[in-house]
């Protein structure tokens, strides 16, 4: 996995420093499965992804779905373990982070997000 900063260009704010972005099929497949504690690295960005599940997870997630251009399409908050979020039309990236209210202050539908 590669480290990235997640920047919300619409509000000129760095949302996460040193988040991980998946690089390949097996990293996408594994995601956060069996992660024992909430993300010490802040967030995980999964590429080529339009739906997620929380099977074998031990904490709640918030998920922000983006299109290929990095525009926020949908935000799903408080996803409990052993749940499925069905496919989101035109989604290409998903930002997953511990459910802690980060979404309300950092993301809105239509915001432009950049990974650097």
N, C-alpha and C positions, 0 to 999 in steps of 0.2 A: 504494500500500500504506500501511497505517496502522501506527504503532508501538504496541506494547502491552508490558506487563510480564506475565510468566507466573508465577502464584502457585499453589503447591501448598497448598491450604487444609488438607489432612489432616495435614500436618506443619508448617504455619505457616512456609513458606519461599518466598522469591522465588527462582525457578529461573533466569529470564532477565529482564534489563532491556533494554528497547528492541528486542524481537523485532519482526518484521514479521508482519502478518496480511493475507491476501489480501482484496481488495475487488472481486470481479467475475470473470467467466468467463475473460478473457484472463490475468489475474494467476494464477488457479488453473492454467490451461493451461501457462503458462511455468514456474511454480514456480522451481526452482533450475537449470533447464537452462542449460548453458554457463557456469555460475558458475565462474570460474577458480580461486578459492581457497575454502577452508572459510569459512563464514559469519562475516563481520566483525561482523554484528549478532546473533550467537548462535544464533538459531533462526528458522524460518519456520513460521507456522501457516496451514494451508490449510483453508478452510471448505468445507462441502458436499462432503466427500471421504471415500470409504470404501476406496480403494486408491491405490497410488502406483507409479511406475516410476522408474528411475534411468538411463534412456537419456540419452546425451550428458552425463552427469555425470562429474566428475573425482575424486571422493572418496567414501568410504564414509559412509553415513548411519545414524543410529538414528531410528526413527519411533515415536511414541506416538499411538495411536488413541483418540479420545474420543467419547462419545455427545453428543447435543445439550445435555445438562445438565453437560457437562464432566467426566464420570466416566471414568477410564482403563479401556478395554476390553482393549487388547492392546498389548504393547511388542515391537517387532521391532528387533533389534540387528545392527549390522555388515552393512548392505545394500550390497553392492558395486555399482559402476557396471554398467549394462546389465542390470538385474534388474527383476522385477515382484513386488509384494506384492499378492496377490489380495484381493478385497473382504472387509472385516471387517463382520460383521453388526452393524447399528445404529450404525456409525461415522458421525460427522458432521464432526469435526475431526481433523487430523493435525498433530502437532508434529514437524517435521524439524530435526535438528541433526547436526553432524559427529559421527561415531562416535568417542567418546572416553571412554566410561564414565559419561557424565552420567546415563544412565537408572537405573543401579543405586542411586545415592544420592539421586535426586530423584523417582522415580516408581515406584509399585506399582499393580498391578491393583486397581481399586476406589477409588483416590485421587480426590479432588475437585479439579479444576483451574479456575482463574479467570483471565480475561484482563482487565487493567485499564489 
